[in-house]
Amino acid sequence: MKQRFNMMGFIQALVKIPERQRANEQKAARLILQTLTRAGISYRLQYFRATTPVVSKATLTADGRSIPCIATCFVSGTVCGKHAITSSLISSQRTPYDANINFNPESNVISRSNHYFAPAVAVAKKDLPSILAATDVQGIVRVRSKTHRSANILIGNIKNPLTIFFCHYDSLGPGATDNAAGTTVLMKCAIDDPRLRERCLFVIAGNEELSYDRPVYWGHGYRVFEKQYPHLMQGAKRLVMVDCVGNGKTTIDRSKEMLSLSFPLAQFDRWQKKLYSLYGDADALWKVYHSEADTIRTVKRQYLDDAVRVCRDLASLSGRAL
C-alpha cells in the first residue's frame, strides 16, 4: 500500500531550513523535489533570475546605547532621529521612499513586516521607550543586491487546469506559518490525490518575499508564472492562493484588499474575479509575522487538515466551498 504524505514530518524538515533566501531557498526547493521524486510525482521547473537584498550591517543607537535591530530595506544609508518611527503594519506602499525605524505593534519580537526602498531598520516594541527617551538616535544600514537562480515548481495539469493553486516556499525567518504551512498543504493535495493532479495545477513558487520589483516588491515568482502562462490562468475557473494557513481555521477571503496583498499580479484586474485567498488566524499571524517566532509551534495538524479540506472543496466540480 502506498504510504501517504507525512505533513508534519515535511513541514518540520522545511522549517529546519531557516531564512529561505538565496542558497537556503535553493536548499528548500531540493527538499520539495526530492519529496516529489520519492513519491513518484512528476513536475516541471520554471527557472528564473531573482535579486534580493543582502545586509552586511544594521545598527541603531539611542544616546550611544545599542538597540537590537534588523535591516528592512533594499538600499544602504542612514536613519536619523526618532521622528522616523512608524508601525510596520502600515503598508510600506504609502511611504516606500521614507527612511524609518519600524516596529510591529502586535509582536513582542523584531518583526520584518515591511521592506522599503529607503534606509530602514525594524526594532522590537519593547525598545521603543529607550528610543523615544533618547536625544540622539542614529541608524546605519549597508545593503547590496545579489542575484540567484530561483524556480517555480509546477505539479499536475499543465495543459488545461480548472483550478490553479499557488503558494511560496521561501521565507523570512523560520517561516512555519508563512509559508511552510501552505507549501505542505499543497504538497499533500498534489501527492495524495491523483484526481487533483489531473484537474488542477499546483504552483509552488520561489522568490515571493523580497525582490527589487517596484512598486510591489513581493510576489515576484507569481508574476514570473503569470508572464509565461497567462493562457492557463485565462482557462482556469479559479486561482487560489494558500498562504499563512495552519495556525487556525481556514478563511476564504475574496475581498479586493486581501487579494491585492496576497496575489500581487501584474494584471490583477484581469484575474480578480477568479481569485481566492486562503489563510488561517490573521491575529495570531501578526504576532510572529516575518520573525524568529514563526516556528513549528505556530502550526497545528488539525488546521493543516482543514486547509487541505478547503483546497479539495475548491477543486471539486461541485464547488461546495464557494
C-alpha positions as CSV (number, residue, x, y, z in Angstrom):
1,M,0.0,0.0,0.0
2,K,1.3,3.4,-1.0
3,Q,2.4,5.5,2.0
4,R,0.6,8.8,2.4
5,F,2.3,12.1,2.6
6,N,3.5,12.9,6.1
7,M,2.6,16.6,6.6
8,M,4.1,17.2,10.0
9,G,7.3,15.4,9.0
10,F,7.7,17.5,5.9
11,I,6.9,20.9,7.5
12,Q,9.4,20.2,10.2
13,A,12.1,19.4,7.6
14,L,11.2,22.6,5.7
15,V,11.3,24.8,8.8
16,K,14.7,23.5,9.7
17,I,15.9,25.4,6.7
18,P,15.7,28.9,8.2
19,E,15.6,32.2,6.3
20,R,14.8,30.5,3.0
21,Q,16.5,33.1,0.8
22,R,19.1,32.5,-2.0
23,A,21.1,29.3,-1.1
24,N,18.6,28.3,1.6
25,E,15.7,28.9,-0.9
26,Q,17.5,26.5,-3.3
27,K,18.0,24.0,-0.5
28,A,14.3,24.2,0.3
29,A,13.5,23.6,-3.4
30,R,15.7,20.5,-3.4
31,L,13.8,19.2,-0.4
32,I,10.5,19.6,-2.2
33,L,11.8,18.0,-5.4
34,Q,13.3,15.0,-3.5
35,T,10.0,14.5,-1.7
36,L,8.1,14.6,-5.0
37,T,10.6,12.2,-6.6
38,R,10.3,9.7,-3.8
39,A,6.5,9.8,-4.1
40,G,6.8,9.2,-7.9
41,I,5.2,12.5,-8.8
42,S,6.3,14.3,-11.9
43,Y,6.9,18.1,-12.0
44,R,8.1,20.9,-14.2
45,L,10.6,23.6,-13.2
46,Q,10.2,27.2,-14.3
47,Y,13.6,28.7,-13.6
48,F,14.1,32.5,-13.3
49,R,16.6,35.1,-12.0
50,A,15.8,36.6,-8.6
51,T,17.5,39.5,-7.0
52,T,17.3,40.0,-3.2
53,P,19.0,42.3,-0.7
54,V,22.0,41.1,1.3
55,V,22.6,43.0,4.6
56,S,26.2,43.5,5.8
57,K,25.5,46.0,8.5
58,A,22.5,47.2,10.5
59,T,23.0,49.2,13.7
60,L,20.9,51.6,15.7
61,T,22.0,53.6,18.7
62,A,20.0,55.8,21.1
63,D,22.3,58.2,23.0
64,G,25.1,55.8,22.3
65,R,23.3,52.8,23.5
66,S,23.0,49.9,21.0
67,I,19.4,48.9,20.2
68,P,18.9,45.5,18.6
69,C,17.6,45.9,15.1
70,I,17.3,44.2,11.7
71,A,17.5,45.9,8.3
72,T,14.3,46.1,6.4
73,C,15.3,47.8,3.2
74,F,16.8,47.4,-0.3
75,V,19.3,50.2,-0.1
76,S,22.1,51.5,2.2
77,G,22.1,54.7,4.2
78,T,21.4,56.3,7.5
79,V,18.3,56.8,9.6
80,C,18.5,59.9,11.8
81,G,16.1,60.9,14.5
82,K,13.2,59.3,16.4
83,H,10.7,61.2,14.2
84,A,11.2,58.3,11.7
85,I,9.4,55.8,13.9
86,T,6.5,54.1,12.2
87,S,4.3,51.0,12.5
88,S,5.3,48.2,10.1
89,L,1.6,47.2,9.9
90,I,1.0,50.4,7.9
91,S,1.7,49.4,4.3
92,S,5.1,50.3,3.0
93,Q,3.4,51.2,-0.3
94,R,2.3,54.5,1.4
95,T,5.8,55.7,2.1
96,P,8.2,53.4,0.3
97,Y,11.0,56.0,0.0
98,D,11.0,57.4,3.6
99,A,13.8,56.3,5.9
100,N,12.4,54.9,9.1
101,I,12.6,52.9,12.3
102,N,9.7,50.4,12.1
103,F,8.1,48.1,14.7
104,N,5.2,45.7,14.7
105,P,2.8,46.7,17.5
106,E,1.3,43.2,17.6
107,S,4.6,41.4,18.1
108,N,6.9,41.1,21.1
109,V,10.0,40.4,18.9
110,I,11.6,42.1,15.9
111,S,9.2,41.6,13.0
112,R,10.2,42.5,9.4
113,S,6.6,43.2,8.3
114,N,7.6,45.6,5.6
115,H,10.6,46.5,3.4
116,Y,11.4,49.9,2.0
117,F,13.3,51.5,-0.9
118,A,14.9,53.7,1.7
119,P,17.2,53.0,4.7
120,A,15.1,51.3,7.4
121,V,15.5,49.1,10.4
122,A,13.0,47.1,12.4
123,V,13.0,47.0,16.2
124,A,11.0,45.3,18.9
125,K,8.3,47.4,20.5
126,K,9.9,46.9,24.0
127,D,12.8,49.1,22.9
128,L,10.6,52.0,21.8
129,P,10.7,53.7,25.2
130,S,14.5,53.8,25.1
131,I,14.5,55.2,21.6
132,L,11.8,57.8,22.4
133,A,13.6,59.0,25.5
134,A,16.9,59.5,23.7
135,T,18.2,62.8,22.3
136,D,20.4,61.3,19.6
137,V,19.1,58.4,17.5
138,Q,21.2,57.1,14.7
139,G,20.9,54.1,12.4
140,I,23.2,52.8,9.7
141,V,22.4,50.0,7.1
142,R,24.7,48.5,4.5
143,V,22.8,46.6,1.8
144,R,23.8,45.1,-1.6
145,S,21.8,43.3,-4.1
146,K,22.5,39.7,-5.1
147,T,21.1,37.6,-7.9
148,H,20.5,33.9,-7.8
149,R,18.5,31.3,-9.7
150,S,15.1,30.6,-8.3
151,A,12.4,28.3,-9.5
152,N,8.7,27.8,-9.6
153,I,7.7,24.1,-9.1
154,L,4.7,23.1,-11.2
155,I,2.8,19.9,-10.4
156,G,-0.2,18.5,-12.1
157,N,-2.2,19.6,-15.1
158,I,0.0,21.9,-17.2
159,K,-2.4,21.9,-20.2
160,N,-5.9,22.9,-19.1
161,P,-6.3,23.1,-15.3
162,L,-9.7,24.0,-13.9
163,T,-8.1,25.3,-10.7
164,I,-4.6,26.7,-10.2
165,F,-3.3,26.7,-6.6
166,F,-0.4,28.9,-5.6
167,C,1.9,29.1,-2.6
168,H,5.5,30.1,-1.9
169,Y,8.4,28.2,-0.2
170,D,10.8,31.0,0.5
171,S,10.7,32.7,3.9
172,L,12.0,35.4,6.2
173,G,13.0,33.6,9.4
174,P,11.8,30.0,10.1
175,G,8.6,30.8,8.2
176,A,6.4,27.9,9.6
177,T,3.1,29.7,9.1
178,D,4.5,31.9,6.3
179,N,4.7,29.8,4.3
180,A,6.0,26.3,5.1
181,A,2.4,25.5,6.0
182,G,0.9,26.5,2.6
183,T,3.6,24.5,0.9
184,T,2.9,21.5,3.0
185,V,-0.8,21.7,2.3
186,L,-0.3,21.8,-1.5
187,M,2.2,19.0,-1.4
188,K,-0.4,16.9,0.5
189,C,-3.0,17.7,-2.1
190,A,-0.7,17.0,-5.1
191,I,0.9,13.8,-3.8
192,D,-2.0,12.0,-2.2
193,D,-4.8,12.7,-4.7
194,P,-4.2,11.8,-8.4
195,R,-7.6,13.2,-9.3
196,L,-6.5,16.6,-8.1
197,R,-3.3,16.4,-10.2
198,E,-5.5,15.6,-13.3
199,R,-7.8,18.5,-12.6
200,C,-5.5,21.1,-11.0
201,L,-2.1,22.8,-11.3
202,F,-0.1,23.4,-8.2
203,V,2.4,26.3,-8.4
204,I,4.9,26.2,-5.5
205,A,6.7,29.4,-6.1
206,G,10.1,30.8,-5.2
207,N,11.1,34.4,-4.6
208,E,7.8,35.6,-3.1
209,E,9.1,37.5,-0.1
210,L,11.7,40.0,-1.5
211,S,12.6,41.4,-4.9
212,Y,13.7,44.7,-6.3
213,D,10.4,45.0,-8.3
214,R,8.7,48.4,-7.9
215,P,6.3,49.4,-6.6
216,V,5.4,46.0,-5.2
217,Y,8.5,44.0,-4.1
218,W,6.7,40.8,-3.0
219,G,5.2,38.2,-5.3
220,H,7.9,38.1,-8.0
221,G,7.7,34.4,-8.5
222,Y,3.9,34.6,-9.1
223,R,4.4,37.3,-11.7
224,V,7.0,35.2,-13.5
225,F,4.4,32.4,-13.7
226,E,1.8,34.9,-14.9
227,K,4.0,36.2,-17.6
228,Q,4.7,32.8,-19.1
229,Y,1.4,31.1,-18.5
230,P,-1.4,33.6,-18.9
231,H,-3.3,31.2,-21.1
232,L,-3.5,28.7,-18.2
233,M,-4.8,31.4,-15.9
234,Q,-7.3,32.5,-18.5
235,G,-8.7,29.0,-19.0
236,A,-8.9,28.2,-15.3
237,K,-12.1,28.7,-13.3
238,R,-10.3,29.5,-10.0
239,L,-6.9,30.9,-9.0
240,V,-6.3,30.1,-5.3
241,M,-3.6,31.4,-3.0
242,V,-2.7,29.3,0.0
243,D,-0.6,31.4,2.3
244,C,-0.3,31.5,6.1
245,V,-2.6,28.6,6.9
246,G,-2.2,26.0,9.7
247,N,-2.5,28.4,12.7
248,G,-6.3,28.5,12.8
249,K,-9.4,27.6,10.9
250,T,-9.1,28.3,7.2
251,T,-10.6,31.5,5.9
252,I,-11.6,32.0,2.3
253,D,-11.3,35.7,1.5
254,R,-12.3,37.4,-1.8
255,S,-12.0,41.0,-0.7
256,K,-10.0,43.2,-3.1
257,E,-7.8,44.4,-0.2
258,M,-6.7,40.9,0.8
259,L,-6.5,39.6,-2.8
260,S,-4.2,42.5,-3.9
261,L,-1.9,41.8,-0.9
262,S,-1.7,38.0,-1.4
263,F,-1.9,38.0,-5.2
264,P,0.2,40.9,-6.4
265,L,-0.1,40.1,-10.1
266,A,0.8,42.4,-12.9
267,Q,-2.7,42.1,-14.4
268,F,-4.6,41.9,-11.1
269,D,-7.8,43.5,-12.6
270,R,-7.9,40.8,-15.3
271,W,-7.8,38.0,-12.8
272,Q,-9.7,39.4,-9.8
273,K,-13.0,37.6,-10.4
274,K,-11.2,34.2,-10.3
275,L,-9.0,34.9,-7.2
276,Y,-9.4,33.3,-3.8
277,S,-7.1,33.8,-0.8
278,L,-6.8,31.1,1.9
279,Y,-5.3,31.9,5.3
280,G,-5.7,30.9,8.9
281,D,-5.8,33.1,12.1
282,A,-4.6,36.6,11.0
283,D,-4.4,37.9,14.6
284,A,-2.1,35.0,15.6
285,L,0.0,35.6,12.4
286,W,0.8,39.2,13.2
287,K,2.3,38.2,16.5
288,V,5.0,36.2,14.7
289,Y,5.0,37.7,11.2
290,H,8.4,37.6,9.5
291,S,10.2,36.9,12.7
292,E,12.1,34.3,14.5
293,A,8.9,33.5,16.5
294,D,7.3,31.9,13.4
295,T,8.4,28.4,14.4
296,I,6.8,25.0,14.1
297,R,4.9,25.6,17.3
298,T,2.6,28.1,15.4
299,V,1.2,25.3,13.3
300,K,-1.3,22.6,14.3
301,R,-2.1,19.4,12.4
302,Q,-5.8,19.9,12.7
303,Y,-5.6,23.3,10.9
304,L,-3.4,21.9,8.2
305,D,-6.0,19.2,7.6
306,D,-8.7,21.9,7.5
307,A,-6.8,23.8,4.8
308,V,-6.4,20.5,2.8
309,R,-10.2,20.0,3.0
310,V,-10.9,23.6,1.8
311,C,-8.5,23.2,-1.1
312,R,-10.1,19.9,-2.1
313,D,-13.5,21.5,-2.0
314,L,-12.4,24.4,-4.1
315,A,-11.0,22.0,-6.6
316,S,-14.2,19.9,-6.8
317,L,-16.6,20.1,-9.6
318,S,-19.4,20.8,-7.2
319,G,-17.5,23.7,-5.7
320,R,-19.3,23.3,-2.4
321,A,-16.8,25.6,-0.6
322,L,-17.8,28.5,-2.9
